[in-house]
Amino acid sequence: MTDAVLSANPAPYRVNRLKVLKALVSVFRTQSIFLYQLVVFARYPSWAGAGMVLVGLAVNQLAVNIVFLYKVLRGRRQLIRGCLDRMRGCTFTRYTAKDFLESSVHTDIDNWYVSRSLRMLRMSKVRLEHLLKIYVVTGPAFIEQLSCYYDPLFFDSYIFITDPPEETRGVRRFFVLHEIGHTQMAMATHTAALYLWIWPYLCFVLWVVLTATWSAGTLAIGTAYLCAMLIWWEEWKREVADARALSEIVADCFAVGYLSADELARVARNQKLSVLLDREMNELQNTTRLARLRENIELMMRGDEDAVLERTFAAVPEPRWRLLLAPVGLVALVGLCAAPPAARMVGWMTALVVVLVAWLLGLFIVKGVYDNVIETRLSGSAPAGLSSSPSPALVDA
């Protein structure tokens, strides 16, 4: 992805209103409680209804962030037990992305994939070095050639590799760029709905059980909602599998776009490329990924960079209307059948907000403990420049 593809001053583009509408509807898919109370308030305007809208919004946001934090803690635990525990006795040499990337490539990634992605979050001053921690591991313990851990909530990532920058060429550099691509492109391949699973729907069911005055209509629609959850569960599993394959294809595209012609030739003829497998993907997905990778390498070697970008990002699926409108529509129907909220319910649900806040703070404390353990394990890192022997697994052809 050279300057010809990603210029410093890109041409203005027209907003696709249909995609914007889909994005807004997709937000409500994970904000079921807020949408429900909004519909109830629209039908029965009152101070109690307004209070329930605000409380519902708070509960919705707290519940979503609690689920996200559990995902983060699971990743931290996997990093400690699945990676660092196997590396006891090893030396960790801390590097930055600048050590592995040319200046122009680093600037391109920093300006496009980091600064612009986080600008909407008022985090435009965050740079690639703040989010990406690269460690070269040397020592007696057996480790994989590459390991990558990405945090979807705090955007920080850990990459563990076995080769220092001066020995990272050809296929080794491809894999380093591939892992960097995972960290930078995750938001394009994994939506919030995928990370949250069916927890927003379960939280909505619990909220309705606690707050609604049941009637025959509410019970019928609620039953339909529970049945639909089974369908969404199956759809979620399929989407997760597709997103896994897509993330590998997009990360490959990211890496291929930043390789030189000589490095592309080395990667293309490397024998290890033909057995590139991901244990979490099925045989068809692995075959498709490898075929797409070879096609992208051929296109890049011919100088057709635009085709690589277009073919890769055309594979990113858009949310389907039936998966967006079904949960949103059923939530709205439940709200239309609901009775006016009682004033005392606002007090009870406000107490629930306090409990959720305490829960969230407790999870942040646990995260701090995990982070301290990780930093302690990595605190023995040697200064950059420590050499290691090349890994035999990825010797260039």
N, C-alpha and C positions, 0 to 999 in steps of 0.2 A: 504494500500500500504506500506508494511513493507520493511525492508532492503532486504528481499529475492526477492522482485519484483523490487525495485529501489535501486540498490547498488550504492555505492559511485563511483565505477569505472566500468561503464557498458561496456559490450563487444562491440567492434566496429561493425558497421552495414554497409551494402552495400547500396549505393545510388541507388534509383529507378529512372532511367533516364527518364522513361515515366512521372513520377510524377513531376520531375524537368521541363520537357518540358511543361507540363500542367500549372505549376506555372508561367513560363515565358510568355506563351500565355495569362494567366489570368491577368498578369500585364498590357499587352497591351490592355486588355478589358477596363481598366479604364484610359488608356493613348492614347485615340483615336486621339487627336490633334497632339501629337508628332509622332504617327505612320503615320498619314496622311502626315505630312510635310516631314517625312523621305522618304516615297514613292515618293513624288513629287521631292525631291532633288535627289533621285537615278535616276529618269528619266530625269531631267533637272539640271545637276550639275552646280552650279553658286554660287558666293558669296552671292547673294540675297537669294538663296535657303538655303544655310548654315545658314544665319541669321534667316530665318524663322523657321528652325529646332530648333535653340536655343530659339527663342522667343516662339515657340509653346510648347516646353518643359516647359518653365517658366510659361506660361499661364495655361498649364495642371496641374502643381503642385500647383499653387496658387488656381485654381478653386477647386481642390480636397480638399485642406486644408480649404478653405472657407466653403465648404459643411460640412466637419468634424466639424469645429468650430460651425456651426449652430446646429449640433447634440449635441455638448457639451453644448452649451448655453441652448438648450431645456431641457437637463437633469438637468442642474443647476436650471433652472426655476421650473422644476417639483419637485426638491429637496426642494426648498424654499416654493413654494405654495402648493404642494401636501403632504408635510411631515412636515417641520418645522412650517408652519403656524398652523397646527393642533396640534402642541405640545407646543403652547404658555403656559407659566407657568410651564413647566416641567423642571426638572434638568437633565443635560447631564453629565454622568460620563465617562470620556475618559479611555479606556483600549487599550492594544496592543494585537496582536495575541498571544504573549507569555503567556498572562494571561489565555487564553482559550485552549492552546495546550500544550501537553507534549513536553519536550525538543527535543526528537528524531523526533516527528511529525513536529514541527516547523522548525527544521533544514532541514528535507526532503523537505518541501514545499518551504522554502527559497532558497535552492540550486537548485532544479529542476524546479519549476514553475516560479520563479522570476529571479534568477541570469542568468540561461541559456537562458530563453526566451528573456531577454533584452540585452544579451551579444552582439548580432549582431547590436544593436543600440548604442554600446559603453556606455552602462549604467549598466555594470556588478557590480558596487559598490552599486547600489540601492538594498535595502533590503525590506522585506515584510512590516516592520513597516512604511516605507516611503510611501507605496502605499495603505495601508489598515488602515482605521480609524474606530474603533469600539466604539460605545457609548451605554451605558446602560441608558435607559430613565425611570425616575420615576416622578410622578406628577399626577395632577387631570385629565389631558386631556386623552381622549381615543385614543390609538394608536394600530396599528397592532402588532402582536407578533414579526414579523421580517420585516424589510424593507432594501433593498439593492439598491444602486445607483452606477453604474459603468461607468467610463469615458473611452471610447475606444481610445481617442487620447493621453491623458496624463496619463493613466493607474491608476489614483487614484480612490479609492472607499470609500463609506460611508456605514457602516452597523449599523442599529439601532435595539437594542433588549431590552427586558424587564427584563432579568434575569442576575445577575452578575455571574462571573466565578464559584464561590463556589456553585451556585445553578443550574449550567448548566450541567446536566447529562442526560443520556439516549436519549430520543427523542429531548429534548432541544438542547443537544450537536450536534445531527444529523443535526438540522436545522441551527445551527451556522456554522458548517462545510459545509453545503450545500451552504450557502451564500458566504462563502470564496471560495468555488469551482466555483461559478459564476464569481467571480472577477479574478480567476486565469486561467480559462479555456475558457474565452470568445473568445480569438483569435483562438481557435480550432473549435468553433461552429459558429462564425460569421465572414465571410470574408469581405474584404474591399468593394467588389461589393454589398454586402447586405446593408452595412451602407450607401453607396453612392446612392442607388436607381438608377434611370435612369438619374440622373444629368450629369454624364460624356457624355452620348449620346446627351442630350440637348445642352450641351456646345459645342460639336463637330458640331452639326447642325448650331448653331449660328456662330461658327468660319468659316465654309464653306460659309455661307451666306455673311459674311463680307469680305472674302479673295478670294474666287474662281471666276474664269471667267466661267460663265455658258455656257454649251453646251447641246445638246440633250442627249449625253451619261451621263453627270454629272447629269442632271435633272432626267433621268430614274433611275439611281442607287440611287440618293438621295431620290426619292419617295419610292423605295424599302426599303431603310434604315428606313424611317419614318414608313412604314407599319410594318417592323420587330420590331420596338420599341414597338408597341402595344402587340406583342407576348411576348417580353421580360418583359413587364410590368406585364402581367399575370404570367409569370414564376417567376418573382421577388416576387410577393405576395405569391405564393405557397412555394417558398424557404424560405421566412421569417417565414411563419407558421411552416414549417418543422424545421427550425433552432431554433425556440422557444421551440418546443417539445424536440429537441435534446439537447439543453442547459440544460433543466431540468433533463433529463436522465443522462447526463454527470456529472452535479453537484451532483446528487444523488449518482452516482458511486464514485465520489471524496470523499463524506462524508462517505459512507459505508466503503471505504477502510481504513479509519483512526479510526474506532470505535473498541472498544474491544469486546470480545465475549459476556461479560455481557451486554454491551450497545446494541449490535446487537439483543440480545434476548429481551431486553426492547422495542426496536423500533419495532420489529416484532409483539409483542403482544399488542402494543398501539392501542386503538380503533380509535384514530384520523387519523391513517395512512390510514384507509379504505375510508376516505372522503377527501383525499388529492387532492385538485382541484386547477387549475390555471384558472382564468377567461379569460385569453387570449388564452386558448387552447380549442379545441372542445372536445366533449365527448370521441371520439375514442382516441385522443391523451392522454387525462387524464387517460383513462383505460390502454392504452399501457404503459404509464409511471409507473403507480402503479404496473402493472404486472412485468415489468422489475426490479423495485425496490425490489419487494418480491423475485424474482429469484436471484438477486445479494446478498441479505441478506442471503438466503439459501446457496449460493455458498461460501460466506465468512465464514459462521458458519461451513461449512465442510472443510474450509481451502484451497479452490480452488481459490486463488486470481488471478492467471493467467487467468482463464476463465472469471472472472469479467472484467478485463481489455480488453481482446480480444473481448468479446461480446459487450462491450460498445463502444469501438473505431472503431469496424467494422461498427457501425451504422453511423459514420461520413462520409457523402457522398463526393466523389471526384467530381471535376468539370466535367461536361459532355462536350464532344467535340463539340456537335452541338451548345451549348450555348457559347462556347469559340470561335469557328472558324467563326460562322455567323457574329458577330459584327466586328471581326478583318478582315475577308475577305471582307465585304462590305466597310469598311474604306479604305482598300488597293485598291479596285476597284475605289472608288471615287478619290483616289490619282492618279491612272493611267490615269483617264480621265481628270484630272485637267490641266490647262495651266501653263506655267512657271510663277513664282512669279515676280512681279514688285519690283524694289528696293525701291520705295516710300512706299510700303506696310510694309516693315520692320520698318520704322519709325512710321507709324500709330499703328502697333501692339506693338511696344515698349512702346508707350504712354498708351496702354491698360494695359501693365504689371505694369506701375506706378500706374494706377488707382486701379488695383487689390491688389497691395501691400498696398496702403492706406486703402482699404476696409478691408484687413486682419488685419492690425494694429488696426483699429477701433474695430473689433470684439474682439481682445485681450484686449482692454481697457474695453469693456463691460464684458468680462469674469472676469477681475480683480475686477470690481464692484460687480459682483455676488459672487465671492470668498470672498470679504470683508464682504458682507452681511451674508454669511454662517458662516464665522469665528466669526462675531459679535454675531450671534444668539447662537453659541456654546461656546462663551467665558466664560459663566457662569458655565462651567463644574466643577463638584466637583472632588476632588481627588479620585483616584481609591480606591475602598474598600467600597463605599457606598452600603448598602444593600437595597434590595427591596423585596416585597412580591412575592411569586411565581405566575406566570400567570396561571389561572385555565384552560386556553385553551390547555395547553400541559402538563398536569400532567401525570407522568409516571405510567404505569399500575403496 
